[in-house]
């Protein structure tokens, strides 16, 4: 780690990067000893692939294309939503045990503590996406376009998951209670998953509710992946998120990260263990 002149003192960019790398390594070593964290992130999305993409594929119609092709983008986006509770619990646990206060008493760049936490928590999310993709291939899902559009879709999913990690960090610092964080995390997962085009087209919704669902970030992320992967989107309409999902998803994710990161870092400077 970098050597600052006083505990919590600002350090150079090189020192901050070194601190971030060291703390990220610590989190990853801890993750290796607790593989259940990866299982917790992957379990719900993998189950959704099996239940929706396989069991319901023959009874649900989404117009052109197969249902398992349609639903996969929504399940991948759901992985990002599961990150909210996981990171929230991790940050709240570190605060409750006084671990973060210990880090703040050391000559460590303050942003490195939260940045390393979110960077390490991105690993379970990526492992979960790999598991979801593997199960999806088994049920018949395929990427129909080239390598670059496919990578673009996964890059968008990883960016969305990273934004959700920072939302989880904010939740952990504000609430700190494990039961409350679990409840809010489950609520976010259910509401944002099902009030979107993740699993069903939005054409059957009332006009006002359809507008809400179209502007749900999960809808634009899922529709973007369908476009990039060649899994024909079933959504139709004249709204901006429907006509330009990749643009809307990219701008929305960028705005969330641009807002959440400085808010979390500012709150972290005043957070204290209870």
GIWOZI-V120988 format. One record per residue. SS is DSSP state (a for helix, b for strand, c for the rest). Layout:
BEGIN
ss=SS
ss=SS
END
This chain:
BEGIN
ss=c
ss=c
ss=c
ss=c
ss=c
ss=c
ss=c
ss=c
ss=c
ss=c
ss=c
ss=c
ss=a
ss=a
ss=a
ss=a
ss=a
ss=a
ss=a
ss=a
ss=a
ss=a
ss=a
ss=a
ss=a
ss=a
ss=a
ss=a
ss=a
ss=a
ss=a
ss=a
ss=a
ss=c
ss=c
ss=a
ss=a
ss=a
ss=a
ss=a
ss=a
ss=a
ss=a
ss=a
ss=a
ss=a
ss=a
ss=a
ss=a
ss=a
ss=a
ss=a
ss=a
ss=a
ss=a
ss=c
ss=c
ss=c
ss=c
ss=c
ss=c
ss=c
ss=c
ss=c
ss=c
ss=c
ss=a
ss=a
ss=a
ss=a
ss=a
ss=a
ss=a
ss=a
ss=a
ss=a
ss=a
ss=a
ss=a
ss=a
ss=a
ss=a
ss=a
ss=a
ss=a
ss=a
ss=a
ss=a
ss=a
ss=a
ss=a
ss=a
ss=a
ss=a
ss=a
ss=a
ss=c
ss=c
ss=a
ss=a
ss=a
ss=a
ss=a
ss=a
ss=c
ss=c
ss=c
ss=c
ss=c
ss=a
ss=a
ss=a
ss=a
ss=a
ss=a
ss=a
ss=a
ss=a
ss=a
ss=a
ss=a
ss=a
ss=a
ss=a
ss=a
ss=a
ss=a
ss=a
ss=a
ss=a
ss=a
ss=a
ss=a
ss=a
ss=a
ss=a
ss=a
ss=a
ss=c
ss=c
ss=c
ss=c
ss=c
ss=c
ss=c
ss=c
ss=a
ss=a
ss=a
ss=a
ss=a
ss=a
ss=a
ss=a
ss=a
ss=a
ss=a
ss=a
ss=a
ss=a
ss=a
ss=a
ss=a
ss=a
ss=a
ss=a
ss=a
ss=a
ss=a
ss=a
ss=a
ss=a
ss=a
ss=a
ss=a
ss=c
ss=c
ss=a
ss=a
ss=a
ss=a
ss=a
ss=a
ss=a
ss=a
ss=a
ss=a
ss=a
ss=a
ss=a
ss=a
ss=a
ss=a
ss=a
ss=c
ss=c
ss=c
ss=c
ss=c
ss=c
ss=c
ss=c
ss=c
ss=c
ss=c
ss=c
ss=a
ss=a
ss=a
ss=a
ss=a
ss=a
ss=a
ss=a
ss=c
ss=c
ss=a
ss=a
ss=a
ss=a
ss=a
ss=a
ss=a
ss=a
ss=a
ss=a
ss=a
ss=a
ss=a
ss=c
ss=c
ss=c
ss=c
ss=c
ss=c
ss=c
ss=c
ss=c
ss=c
ss=a
ss=a
ss=a
ss=a
ss=c
ss=a
ss=a
ss=a
ss=a
ss=a
ss=a
ss=a
ss=a
ss=a
ss=a
ss=a
ss=a
ss=a
ss=a
ss=a
ss=a
ss=a
ss=a
ss=a
ss=a
ss=a
ss=a
ss=a
ss=a
ss=a
ss=a
ss=c
ss=c
ss=c
ss=c
END
